[in-house]
Structure formats: structure tokens, C-alpha cells
Amino acid sequence: MFLSIEQDASRFRQIVRGQIRRNLRKYMSNGELIGRQGKDLVSIPVPQIELPHFRFGDSQGGVGQGEGDVGAPIGSSQQGHGNDAAGDQPGAHILEVELTLQELAQILGEELELPRIQPKGKNNVQEEVTRYTAIRRVGPESLRHFKRTYREALKRQLASGSYDPRNPMIIPIRADKRYRSWTTHPWPENNAVVFYMMDVSGSMTQQKKELVRLTAFWIDTWLQAHYRNLITRYIVHDAAAQEVDAHTFYHLRESGGTRISSAYELCSRIIHTDYDPNDWNLYAFHFSDGENYSEADDARCLALLRASLLPVMNLFCYGQVKSAMGRQFIHPLKRVLDDKLATATIEEDDDIFAAIKAFLGKGR
């Protein structure tokens, strides 16, 4: 019975994962998902999955009660119809399932075919992680391994001839019991810093900032699967740049002009002051509608990228949200030939899927 329940639960988890993978593009553009995030879990509404269950209530007749034929349906044959009266028929329901962020990252990587990130740096701190992978003959009953204990008891009874297939009762004795035990493994403590930079000039509407928020959630989910120590820094800019906290980053009201180089200069100063590139894996994600105020500042940005940012970064990504201007910052960026630079256009929710693949598909 125990093994059957365990297998059923595992099968159900596989079905849930399949549903999430098929609907991943929809979830990636759904802002409600972020609101369902707990400390380490994400609650996801999955449709059209019904768990088996017993239902108690008044008898409805059917096979096994009174007159009936083979194959007759169990329960009432009356179907509910739309009217003003209260209904008595079941409807379609949405099932809430919880996934860890690690599971969600794994599904994301499988569906988008993202390569594993290869952290740089040799000065990683080695920690130890405990895993219950060993088996011992002694231990607390709370760690008793059911399958291994059952197997040992069966082997003993078969060897002694006491096993009766007509009455297959397996009774473990003390010598049969096996217990889970732990082993320690070295775990590299990789350090990573993520810089989120966003244009908050007058042309950046709340809808554009929501696209940034959704994209950043999936970036965080993937990076957290590869780094145990992940630090996030937030920079906003219009004509000038400043560092802010996460709440301010997403809720600061837009105003002013646009000078993108101010954000790149501040990011470079923070790296130089706080993070040695030999010890830290550095990622930057910049979001703007591309309406930089002059071609001269475009040139200043490219110079900062080539001289100060790209040489020390694992990855630098630029996401351009919808813009009405003809001249856009993404065009000169595309002329920078560096495999650490990735660009994407995010004009609506459905573009988030392709943007994440463009950003994280390099596996750096």
C-alpha cells in the first residue's frame, strides 16, 4: 500500500510538471504568479486535473443496488441544466499546486533548452552539504528504510525456508532493519551579483515596468538555481542614475529625460568598489524603451560597455520595451560584437518567453 501511494504521488507530480511545461509561456506572462510566491515556494493554478477521492452522501442507486444491468452507469442519469435554481452537478475546478523555485527553474531550463551556467572564478568557498544517501544497520526508527528492511527480511525468510507463498507474511527482526544515513559532500559557494537597471524617464509607463518585473522574476528563478549566494542591486535612471531598493525600482514614478550612460557609469563604480571580478560572477540586465537623448550618449554607452563592463561581466543583457521613436538604442548595441552581450525586444507579455531564451541561452 505504501509503495502504491508513493508511486501514485510521483505520477501525479509528473502530470503536474507536464501541465506546467505545456502552459509555461502563459505563466511567464502572468503577473499573478509573482503574487503567489512564498519564501521558497510558488503556487501555480493548474486546470483540468482531478484527484481521485471518495464521495460521501445519500445513496443514488446504480449497480449493486436494486435492479440494474451490466454496464449501467452508477449514480443519477439526470444532468444539470442552466436555470435559476441551485445546481447539483460538479463543475470544472482549478487545482492549486506548489512548486519549489528549484523545480520551477528546472522546468524553465528544460522547456527553453537553457544550458547550465558555468560560474567563473577560482576563489569559491567550499562548504559541506549533508545528503541522506547511505544505508546503515543502526539508527533511529524515524530513519528506517522501509524497502531495504523489507528486502532483507524477505531474503532471510527465503534462505531459511520459512517463507510461505500461500501466506506471504514478512516480519522483520532486528537484524533485518536498515536505516538511512548521511554523507557530507563539498559544495562550492559561488558568489553572484545581479544588476537590474531600468529607465524611469517620462516615456516609461507602468505597463512597460510590469514587463520588466515579469522578466526579472524568471531571470532570478534561473540564476538562483545556479548560485547559493545571489545578491541583487537595483539602479534606476532618467537623465541621472541612482541606486534604489527593489520596491522603489518597480514603483518609482516616471519623469525626466533619458541618459543611459549614467546608469552604466554607476554600475561600473559599484563593481569597482564592492565586487572583485575574480571572486564574483557579475550579471547586468538593462531595460529601457531605447529613447536615449542623443547619439553622443549612445557612443558613450558603447565605450563604457567595451572598456568597463563587458570585460568583467559574465553576461550583459539589454531588453527594449515598446518604443514609438524611430531611433532606438538597441540598434547601435547590435553592432557590438561580443558574446557576453545579448539583446531582446519585449513589446508585450508574449515576448518574455523569447527574451529569457535570448538572455540566458548563452549559459554564462
C-alpha positions as CSV (number, residue, x, y, z in Angstrom):
1,M,0.0,0.0,0.0
2,F,2.8,2.4,0.9
3,L,4.7,1.8,-2.3
4,S,1.5,2.2,-4.3
5,I,0.7,5.6,-2.7
6,E,4.3,6.7,-3.3
7,Q,4.1,5.7,-7.0
8,D,0.8,7.5,-7.4
9,A,2.1,10.7,-5.8
10,S,5.2,10.5,-8.1
11,R,3.0,10.0,-11.2
12,F,0.8,13.0,-10.1
13,R,3.9,15.2,-9.8
14,Q,4.8,14.2,-13.4
15,I,1.4,15.1,-14.7
16,V,1.6,18.5,-12.9
17,R,5.0,19.2,-14.4
18,G,3.7,18.3,-17.8
19,Q,0.8,20.7,-17.4
20,I,3.2,23.5,-16.4
21,R,5.5,22.8,-19.2
22,R,2.7,23.0,-21.8
23,N,1.4,26.2,-20.3
24,L,4.8,27.8,-19.4
25,R,4.5,30.6,-21.9
26,K,1.2,31.6,-20.4
27,Y,2.6,31.5,-16.8
28,M,5.6,33.6,-17.9
29,S,3.4,36.4,-19.0
30,N,1.1,36.2,-15.9
31,G,1.8,38.7,-13.2
32,E,-0.4,36.9,-10.8
33,L,2.2,34.2,-10.5
34,I,4.7,36.5,-8.7
35,G,2.0,37.3,-6.1
36,R,1.7,33.6,-5.4
37,Q,5.4,33.4,-4.4
38,G,6.3,32.4,-0.9
39,K,9.7,32.2,0.7
40,D,10.8,29.1,-1.3
41,L,7.6,28.0,-3.0
42,V,5.4,29.2,-5.9
43,S,1.7,28.4,-6.0
44,I,0.5,27.7,-9.5
45,P,-3.1,27.2,-10.6
46,V,-3.2,24.1,-12.9
47,P,-6.5,23.4,-14.7
48,Q,-8.2,20.1,-15.6
49,I,-6.6,17.8,-13.0
50,E,-8.9,15.9,-10.7
51,L,-7.6,13.9,-7.8
52,P,-9.3,10.6,-7.1
53,H,-11.4,10.8,-3.9
54,F,-14.3,9.1,-2.1
55,R,-17.5,11.0,-2.1
56,F,-20.0,10.6,0.8
57,G,-23.6,11.4,0.7
58,D,-27.1,10.0,0.0
59,S,-27.4,6.8,-2.0
60,Q,-28.2,7.4,-5.6
61,G,-28.8,3.9,-6.7
62,G,-27.0,2.2,-9.6
63,V,-25.1,-1.1,-10.0
64,G,-25.0,-3.2,-6.9
65,Q,-28.3,-1.8,-5.5
66,G,-31.7,-2.8,-6.8
67,E,-32.3,-3.8,-10.4
68,G,-29.6,-3.0,-12.8
69,D,-27.8,-4.3,-16.0
70,V,-24.2,-4.9,-16.7
71,G,-22.6,-1.6,-17.7
72,A,-25.3,0.6,-16.3
73,P,-23.8,3.9,-15.1
74,I,-23.5,4.5,-11.4
75,G,-25.5,7.4,-9.9
76,S,-28.3,9.5,-11.3
77,S,-28.6,9.9,-15.0
78,Q,-30.0,13.4,-14.6
79,Q,-27.7,16.1,-15.9
80,G,-27.7,19.7,-14.7
81,H,-29.1,22.4,-17.0
82,G,-28.7,26.1,-16.7
83,N,-31.6,27.7,-14.8
84,D,-32.3,29.9,-11.8
85,A,-32.3,27.1,-9.3
86,A,-29.3,25.8,-7.4
87,G,-27.3,23.2,-9.4
88,D,-26.3,19.8,-8.2
89,Q,-23.7,18.8,-10.8
90,P,-19.9,19.1,-10.4
91,G,-18.1,21.8,-12.4
92,A,-14.6,22.3,-13.7
93,H,-12.1,23.3,-10.9
94,I,-8.7,24.8,-10.8
95,L,-6.1,22.9,-8.6
96,E,-3.5,24.9,-6.7
97,V,-0.1,23.1,-6.7
98,E,3.1,24.3,-5.0
99,L,6.5,24.0,-6.6
100,T,9.8,25.0,-5.2
101,L,11.8,27.6,-7.1
102,Q,14.3,24.9,-7.9
103,E,11.6,22.8,-9.6
104,L,10.3,25.8,-11.5
105,A,13.9,26.6,-12.7
106,Q,14.3,23.0,-13.8
107,I,11.1,23.2,-15.9
108,L,12.2,26.5,-17.3
109,G,15.5,25.2,-18.3
110,E,14.0,22.0,-19.9
111,E,11.4,23.9,-21.9
112,L,13.6,26.7,-23.1
113,E,16.6,24.3,-23.6
114,L,18.8,26.5,-21.5
115,P,22.4,25.4,-20.9
116,R,23.7,25.1,-17.4
117,I,25.6,28.2,-16.2
118,Q,29.3,27.7,-15.7
119,P,30.3,30.0,-12.9
120,K,33.7,31.7,-13.3
121,G,36.3,32.3,-10.6
122,K,38.5,30.0,-8.6
123,N,38.2,31.6,-5.2
124,N,34.9,29.9,-4.3
125,V,34.4,29.0,-0.7
126,Q,33.9,25.2,-0.1
127,E,31.1,24.3,2.2
128,E,29.7,20.9,3.1
129,V,26.2,19.8,2.3
130,T,24.6,16.8,4.1
131,R,22.7,14.2,2.0
132,Y,20.9,11.1,3.2
133,T,22.3,8.7,0.6
134,A,23.9,6.0,2.7
135,I,22.4,2.9,4.4
136,R,23.4,1.5,7.8
137,R,22.3,-1.3,10.2
138,V,21.7,1.0,13.1
139,G,19.9,4.3,13.5
140,P,16.7,5.9,14.8
141,E,13.3,4.4,13.8
142,S,12.4,7.7,12.2
143,L,15.1,7.0,9.5
144,R,14.2,3.3,8.9
145,H,14.3,2.5,5.2
146,F,11.1,0.6,4.5
147,K,12.1,-1.0,1.2
148,R,15.6,-2.1,2.3
149,T,14.3,-3.5,5.5
150,Y,11.5,-5.5,3.7
151,R,14.0,-6.8,1.2
152,E,16.4,-8.1,3.9
153,A,13.6,-9.8,5.8
154,L,12.4,-11.5,2.6
155,K,15.9,-12.7,1.8
156,R,16.3,-14.1,5.2
157,Q,12.9,-15.9,5.2
158,L,13.6,-17.3,1.7
159,A,17.0,-18.6,2.7
160,S,15.7,-20.2,5.9
161,G,12.7,-21.8,4.1
162,S,10.2,-20.0,6.4
163,Y,8.6,-18.0,3.6
164,D,5.1,-19.4,2.7
165,P,3.8,-18.0,-0.7
166,R,0.3,-19.0,0.3
167,N,0.6,-16.8,3.4
168,P,3.2,-14.2,2.4
169,M,3.7,-12.6,5.7
170,I,7.1,-10.8,6.1
171,I,8.0,-9.9,9.6
172,P,11.4,-8.1,10.0
173,I,13.6,-8.9,13.0
174,R,16.2,-6.6,14.5
175,A,19.0,-7.9,12.1
176,D,16.9,-7.1,9.0
177,K,16.4,-3.4,9.8
178,R,18.2,-0.9,7.6
179,Y,18.4,2.9,8.3
180,R,19.1,5.9,6.1
181,S,22.3,7.6,7.0
182,W,24.1,10.8,5.8
183,T,27.2,11.6,4.0
184,T,28.8,15.0,3.6
185,H,29.8,16.4,0.2
186,P,31.8,19.5,-0.7
187,W,29.6,22.3,-2.1
188,P,31.1,25.3,-3.9
189,E,29.8,28.6,-2.6
190,N,29.6,30.6,-5.8
191,N,29.1,34.3,-5.4
192,A,27.0,36.2,-7.9
193,V,25.7,39.7,-8.2
194,V,22.8,40.7,-10.5
195,F,22.4,44.4,-11.5
196,Y,19.0,45.4,-12.7
197,M,19.0,48.8,-14.4
198,M,15.8,50.4,-15.7
199,D,14.9,53.6,-17.5
200,V,12.4,55.6,-15.5
201,S,12.1,58.6,-17.7
202,G,8.8,60.1,-18.7
203,S,8.2,57.7,-21.6
204,M,8.4,54.5,-19.4
205,T,4.8,53.7,-18.5
206,Q,3.6,51.4,-15.7
207,Q,2.8,48.8,-18.4
208,K,6.4,48.8,-19.6
209,K,7.7,48.5,-16.0
210,E,5.4,45.5,-15.5
211,L,7.1,43.8,-18.4
212,V,10.4,44.4,-16.7
213,R,9.1,43.0,-13.4
214,L,7.9,39.7,-15.0
215,T,11.1,39.3,-17.0
216,A,13.2,39.9,-13.8
217,F,11.2,37.2,-11.9
218,W,12.2,34.5,-14.4
219,I,15.8,35.7,-14.6
220,D,16.0,35.5,-10.7
221,T,14.5,32.0,-10.7
222,W,17.1,30.6,-13.2
223,L,20.1,32.3,-11.5
224,Q,19.1,31.1,-8.0
225,A,19.2,27.6,-9.3
226,H,22.9,28.0,-10.0
227,Y,24.1,30.2,-7.2
228,R,23.7,29.8,-3.5
229,N,24.7,33.3,-2.7
230,L,22.9,35.7,-5.1
231,I,23.0,39.5,-4.4
232,T,20.7,41.8,-6.3
233,R,21.4,45.6,-6.9
234,Y,18.9,47.9,-8.4
235,I,19.7,51.1,-10.5
236,V,17.2,53.5,-12.0
237,H,17.9,56.3,-14.3
238,D,16.4,59.1,-16.3
239,A,19.0,61.9,-17.1
240,A,20.8,60.8,-13.9
241,A,21.2,57.4,-12.2
242,Q,20.8,56.3,-8.6
243,E,20.7,53.0,-6.6
244,V,17.4,52.1,-5.0
245,D,15.7,49.1,-3.3
246,A,13.5,46.6,-5.0
247,H,10.2,48.2,-4.1
248,T,11.3,51.6,-5.4
249,F,12.7,50.0,-8.5
250,Y,9.3,48.8,-9.6
251,H,7.2,51.6,-8.3
252,L,9.1,54.8,-8.9
253,R,7.0,57.2,-10.9
254,E,8.4,58.1,-14.3
255,S,9.7,61.6,-15.2
256,G,12.5,63.4,-16.8
257,G,14.7,62.8,-19.9
258,T,17.0,59.8,-20.7
259,R,20.7,59.5,-20.4
260,I,21.6,55.8,-20.4
261,S,25.3,56.3,-19.8
262,S,24.6,57.5,-16.3
263,A,23.4,54.0,-15.3
264,Y,26.4,52.3,-16.9
265,E,28.8,54.6,-15.1
266,L,27.1,53.9,-11.7
267,C,27.1,50.2,-12.3
268,S,30.8,50.3,-13.2
269,R,31.6,52.3,-10.0
270,I,29.7,49.8,-7.8
271,I,31.6,46.9,-9.3
272,H,35.0,48.6,-8.9
273,T,34.2,49.5,-5.2
274,D,32.4,46.4,-3.9
275,Y,33.0,43.3,-6.2
276,D,36.3,41.9,-7.3
277,P,35.6,40.2,-10.7
278,N,38.0,37.5,-9.7
279,D,35.7,36.5,-6.8
280,W,32.2,37.4,-8.1
281,N,30.1,36.3,-11.1
282,L,28.6,39.5,-12.5
283,Y,25.3,39.8,-14.4
284,A,23.6,43.0,-15.7
285,F,20.1,43.4,-17.2
286,H,19.2,46.8,-18.5
287,F,15.6,47.7,-19.6
288,S,14.6,50.8,-21.5
289,D,12.3,51.9,-24.3
290,G,15.5,52.9,-26.1
291,E,14.7,56.7,-26.3
292,N,18.2,57.9,-25.4
293,Y,18.6,61.6,-25.7
294,S,21.5,61.7,-28.2
295,E,23.7,59.7,-30.5
296,A,26.7,61.1,-28.4
297,D,25.3,59.3,-25.3
298,D,24.8,56.2,-27.4
299,A,28.6,56.3,-28.2
300,R,29.4,57.0,-24.5
301,C,27.4,53.8,-23.6
302,L,29.2,51.7,-26.1
303,A,32.6,52.9,-24.9
304,L,31.7,52.1,-21.3
305,L,30.5,48.6,-22.3
306,R,33.7,47.8,-24.2
307,A,36.1,49.3,-21.6
308,S,34.5,48.7,-18.2
309,L,31.5,46.3,-18.2
310,L,31.8,43.5,-20.7
311,P,35.4,42.6,-19.8
312,V,34.4,41.8,-16.2
313,M,30.9,40.5,-16.7
314,N,29.6,37.0,-17.2
315,L,26.7,38.5,-19.2
316,F,25.2,41.8,-20.1
317,C,21.6,41.9,-21.4
318,Y,19.6,44.7,-22.8
319,G,15.8,44.4,-23.1
320,Q,14.0,47.1,-25.1
321,V,10.3,47.6,-24.3
322,K,7.9,49.1,-26.8
323,S,9.0,52.4,-28.2
324,A,7.4,54.9,-30.5
325,M,10.7,56.5,-31.7
326,G,12.4,55.7,-34.9
327,R,15.9,55.9,-33.5
328,Q,16.3,53.3,-30.7
329,F,19.3,52.4,-28.5
330,I,19.1,48.7,-29.4
331,H,20.4,49.3,-33.0
332,P,23.9,50.6,-32.1
333,L,24.1,47.9,-29.4
334,K,23.6,45.2,-32.0
335,R,26.8,46.4,-33.7
336,V,28.9,45.4,-30.6
337,L,30.4,42.0,-31.4
338,D,30.8,40.4,-28.0
339,D,29.4,37.0,-27.0
340,K,28.8,38.4,-23.5
341,L,26.2,40.8,-24.8
342,A,22.6,39.8,-25.5
343,T,19.6,41.9,-26.7
344,A,15.9,41.3,-27.0
345,T,12.8,43.3,-27.8
346,I,9.9,43.0,-25.2
347,E,6.9,44.8,-26.6
348,E,4.2,42.6,-25.0
349,D,3.7,39.8,-22.5
350,D,4.2,37.0,-25.0
351,D,7.7,38.3,-25.8
352,I,9.0,37.4,-22.4
353,F,9.4,33.8,-23.3
354,A,11.7,34.6,-26.3
355,A,13.6,37.3,-24.3
356,I,14.5,34.9,-21.5
357,K,15.8,32.4,-24.1
358,A,17.9,35.1,-25.8
359,F,19.3,36.3,-22.4
360,L,20.0,33.0,-20.7
361,G,20.6,30.8,-23.7
362,K,24.4,31.6,-23.6
363,G,24.8,29.6,-20.3
364,R,27.4,32.0,-18.9
